[in-house]
Amino acid sequence: MLRRIAVLGLPLLAGLALALVLLTSPSGEPQAPRIKRAEPSGTRINYPVGQYPVLRLPDGERRVVHSLLNTAAPHAYGEYVWDDSGVPPGQVWIRVDLALQTISVFRAGHEIGSALILYGAKSKPTPPGVYPVLAKAEQHRSSLYDAEMPYMLRLTGDGIAIHASDVRPSAATHGCIGVPLQFARLLFAQVEPGDRVAIIAARQPPSSI
């Protein structure tokens, strides 16, 4: 269910949160963020073998990134990018950045989807953390808010989920993560119960890159 509130109006780039990553030293101590050398190739940006960036999840787990989607244009509300051509089968996980209002889907270390999202209003914030997908349902109706939640991926026992929404300016959810309908359909087909979703807490977004 959507609630109208003010949300970020900044131009948001697909993969922006992933281009500047926090790398770690062999001892595990964080180093200064820096951009890894990467080679664009068509629709994908490939990192050299041995120079893969590492994303740190809120629970301290590290995830290696092999490639990102090569998306130069800003995301618009309701639009998304999806391309898993040439990406091998493998573990699927999801990264949600509340500050940048983006969701990134990874399979076998490669980003295969990205979109602008809606997230919780201040009165019903989206909780940061790392969550396994508890259940999925192609058609679901919220008993609490009497609202449709198509392609629902449940993350918590109290109803926080990823689901299809009318992603538009000045809108928010009651804590769920809302994504465009077609993106939700593609995501639903990829994700299985037990796959992990990392939600990164809101912070001051960068003014430039």
C-alpha positions as CSV (number, residue, x, y, z in Angstrom):
1,M,0.0,0.0,0.0
2,L,1.3,3.5,-0.9
3,R,1.4,6.6,1.2
4,R,2.2,10.0,-0.3
5,I,5.3,11.6,1.3
6,A,8.3,13.4,0.0
7,V,11.2,11.2,-1.2
8,L,14.5,11.8,-2.8
9,G,14.3,13.7,-6.0
10,L,18.0,13.3,-7.0
11,P,19.0,11.7,-10.3
12,L,19.9,8.1,-9.4
13,L,22.2,5.9,-11.5
14,A,21.8,2.2,-11.7
15,G,24.7,0.6,-10.0
16,L,25.9,3.9,-8.4
17,A,26.0,2.4,-4.9
18,L,28.1,-0.4,-6.3
19,A,30.7,1.7,-8.2
20,L,32.1,3.1,-5.0
21,V,32.6,0.1,-2.7
22,L,34.4,-0.4,0.6
23,L,37.3,-2.7,0.0
24,T,39.0,-4.6,2.7
25,S,42.6,-5.4,3.4
26,P,43.8,-9.0,3.9
27,S,43.5,-8.4,7.6
28,G,39.9,-7.6,7.2
29,E,40.3,-3.9,8.2
30,P,38.4,-1.5,6.0
31,Q,40.4,0.7,3.6
32,A,39.3,3.9,2.0
33,P,36.7,3.5,-0.7
34,R,38.0,3.7,-4.3
35,I,36.8,2.8,-7.7
36,K,38.1,-0.5,-9.1
37,R,39.4,-0.6,-12.6
38,A,36.7,-2.2,-14.8
39,E,36.1,-2.7,-18.5
40,P,32.8,-1.9,-20.1
41,S,31.7,-4.5,-22.6
42,G,28.3,-3.9,-24.2
43,T,25.6,-4.0,-21.6
44,R,28.0,-5.1,-18.8
45,I,30.9,-3.7,-16.8
46,N,33.4,-6.5,-16.1
47,Y,36.0,-6.4,-13.3
48,P,39.3,-8.1,-14.0
49,V,40.0,-11.4,-12.4
50,G,41.7,-10.9,-9.0
51,Q,40.4,-7.3,-8.8
52,Y,36.8,-8.0,-7.9
53,P,35.3,-5.4,-5.5
54,V,33.8,-6.6,-2.3
55,L,30.5,-5.4,-0.9
56,R,30.0,-5.6,2.9
57,L,26.6,-6.5,4.1
58,P,25.1,-5.0,7.3
59,D,25.8,-8.3,9.1
60,G,29.5,-8.1,8.2
61,E,29.3,-10.7,5.4
62,R,31.3,-10.0,2.2
63,R,30.0,-10.5,-1.3
64,V,32.3,-10.5,-4.3
65,V,31.1,-8.6,-7.4
66,H,32.2,-9.9,-10.8
67,S,30.3,-7.5,-13.0
68,L,27.7,-4.7,-13.0
69,L,25.1,-3.6,-15.5
70,N,26.5,-0.9,-17.8
71,T,23.7,1.7,-17.3
72,A,24.8,5.3,-17.9
73,A,21.3,7.0,-17.9
74,P,19.5,7.9,-14.7
75,H,16.7,5.6,-13.5
76,A,13.3,7.2,-13.9
77,Y,10.3,6.2,-11.6
78,G,8.8,3.0,-12.9
79,E,11.7,2.1,-15.1
80,Y,14.2,-0.7,-14.6
81,V,17.1,-2.5,-16.2
82,W,17.3,-6.3,-16.5
83,D,19.8,-8.4,-18.4
84,D,21.0,-11.8,-17.4
85,S,22.2,-12.9,-20.8
86,G,25.5,-14.8,-20.5
87,V,25.3,-14.9,-16.7
88,P,25.7,-18.4,-15.4
89,P,23.4,-20.1,-12.9
90,G,24.3,-19.4,-9.3
91,Q,23.4,-18.0,-5.9
92,V,20.9,-15.1,-6.1
93,W,20.9,-12.2,-3.6
94,I,19.5,-8.7,-3.5
95,R,20.9,-5.4,-2.3
96,V,18.6,-2.6,-1.4
97,D,20.1,0.9,-0.9
98,L,17.5,3.1,0.9
99,A,19.5,6.3,0.5
100,L,19.9,5.9,-3.3
101,Q,16.4,4.3,-3.6
102,T,17.8,1.5,-5.7
103,I,17.6,-2.3,-5.8
104,S,20.2,-4.5,-7.4
105,V,19.8,-8.2,-8.1
106,F,22.9,-10.4,-8.3
107,R,23.3,-14.0,-9.6
108,A,26.6,-15.8,-9.4
109,G,28.3,-12.5,-8.5
110,H,26.9,-10.6,-11.5
111,E,24.3,-7.8,-11.3
112,I,21.4,-8.8,-13.5
113,G,18.7,-6.3,-12.5
114,S,18.4,-2.8,-11.1
115,A,15.5,-0.4,-10.5
116,L,14.3,2.6,-8.5
117,I,12.2,1.6,-5.5
118,L,9.7,2.9,-3.0
119,Y,10.4,2.3,0.7
120,G,8.8,3.0,4.1
121,A,7.6,6.3,5.3
122,K,9.1,7.8,8.5
123,S,6.1,6.5,10.5
124,K,6.6,3.0,9.0
125,P,10.3,2.7,8.1
126,T,11.9,-0.1,6.1
127,P,14.2,-1.9,8.5
128,P,17.9,-2.2,7.5
129,G,19.6,-5.6,7.9
130,V,20.0,-8.9,6.1
131,Y,16.9,-11.1,5.7
132,P,16.2,-14.5,4.1
133,V,13.2,-14.7,1.8
134,L,10.7,-16.5,4.0
135,A,8.0,-17.1,1.4
136,K,6.9,-16.0,-2.0
137,A,3.4,-15.6,-3.6
138,E,2.5,-14.5,-7.1
139,Q,-0.8,-13.0,-5.8
140,H,-1.0,-11.7,-2.2
141,R,-3.3,-9.3,-0.4
142,S,-2.3,-7.5,2.8
143,S,-4.7,-8.3,5.5
144,L,-3.4,-5.4,7.5
145,Y,-3.8,-2.7,4.9
146,D,-6.3,-4.4,2.5
147,A,-3.9,-3.9,-0.4
148,E,-2.7,-6.0,-3.3
149,M,0.9,-7.1,-3.2
150,P,1.7,-8.8,-6.5
151,Y,4.8,-11.0,-6.8
152,M,5.4,-10.8,-3.0
153,L,8.7,-11.9,-1.4
154,R,8.2,-11.9,2.3
155,L,11.2,-10.9,4.4
156,T,9.9,-10.6,8.0
157,G,7.2,-12.2,10.1
158,D,5.4,-8.9,10.6
159,G,4.8,-8.3,6.9
160,I,7.9,-6.5,5.4
161,A,8.2,-7.7,1.8
162,I,9.4,-6.8,-1.7
163,H,6.5,-6.6,-4.1
164,A,5.2,-4.8,-7.2
165,S,4.1,-1.2,-6.7
166,D,3.2,1.9,-8.6
167,V,6.7,3.4,-8.3
168,R,6.1,7.1,-8.6
169,P,7.4,10.4,-7.1
170,S,6.2,11.5,-3.7
171,A,5.1,8.0,-2.7
172,A,6.2,5.6,0.0
173,T,5.1,2.3,1.5
174,H,4.3,1.0,5.0
175,G,7.8,-0.5,5.3
176,C,7.8,-2.7,2.2
177,I,10.1,-2.3,-0.8
178,G,8.0,-1.4,-3.8
179,V,9.4,-2.2,-7.3
180,P,7.9,-1.8,-10.9
181,L,5.5,-4.5,-11.9
182,Q,7.5,-6.1,-14.7
183,F,10.7,-6.0,-12.6
184,A,8.8,-7.7,-9.8
185,R,7.7,-10.4,-12.2
186,L,11.3,-11.0,-13.3
187,L,12.6,-10.9,-9.7
188,F,10.0,-13.4,-8.5
189,A,11.1,-15.9,-11.2
190,Q,14.7,-15.7,-9.9
191,V,14.3,-15.8,-6.2
192,E,13.6,-18.8,-4.0
193,P,12.9,-19.0,-0.2
194,G,16.2,-18.7,1.7
195,D,17.8,-16.3,-0.8
196,R,19.2,-13.3,1.1
197,V,18.2,-9.6,0.9
198,A,20.6,-6.9,2.3
199,I,18.9,-3.6,3.1
200,I,21.4,-0.8,3.5
201,A,20.4,1.9,6.0
202,A,19.6,5.4,4.7
203,R,22.4,7.9,4.8
204,Q,23.4,11.2,3.2
205,P,23.6,10.4,-0.5
206,P,26.7,11.5,-2.4
207,S,26.3,14.9,-4.2
208,S,28.5,13.7,-7.1
209,I,30.6,10.8,-8.3
